[in-house]
């Protein structure tokens, strides 16, 4: 299962835009889960604010820790207007983590990676079952 850091705009001076950014980000992450991936969804960070205080630096530090563990980065619509996303892209590129602007390209890349692993080494029964389930989910959604 590929771990994907999903990046894009969150903040805005307009609450309606913030909610729209959150909706687009969460919808993207939901689709990735259905494709059999494990997305990091920063638009769910608001839950922490319901529990207690966190500084912007704490949010950023924990996000960057997840970014450093990601297999890939997917950019959500409007990412060009997000200074935070630009910094995340720079970190990913410096670490050699592939960055995708299109969901379909990410899915194709993940499938190529899966095939490369399955042909270069024997996979366990559990991994095969996960791959079959992922393909069935993709077929059901398509």
HELIX and SHEET records of a PDB file:
HELIX    1   1 UNK A   15  UNK A   34  1                                  20    
HELIX    2   2 UNK A   42  UNK A   44  5                                   3    
HELIX    3   3 UNK A   46  UNK A   51  1                                   6    
HELIX    4   4 UNK A   56  UNK A   69  1                                  14    
HELIX    5   5 UNK A   79  UNK A   81  5                                   3    
HELIX    6   6 UNK A   83  UNK A   95  1                                  13    
HELIX    7   7 UNK A  103  UNK A  120  1                                  18    
HELIX    8   8 UNK A  125  UNK A  141  1                                  17    
SHEET    1   A 4 UNK A  38  UNK A  41  0                                        
SHEET    2   A 4 UNK A   3  UNK A   7  1                                        
SHEET    3   A 4 UNK A  72  UNK A  75  1                                        
SHEET    4   A 4 UNK A  98  UNK A 100  1                                        
END                                                                             
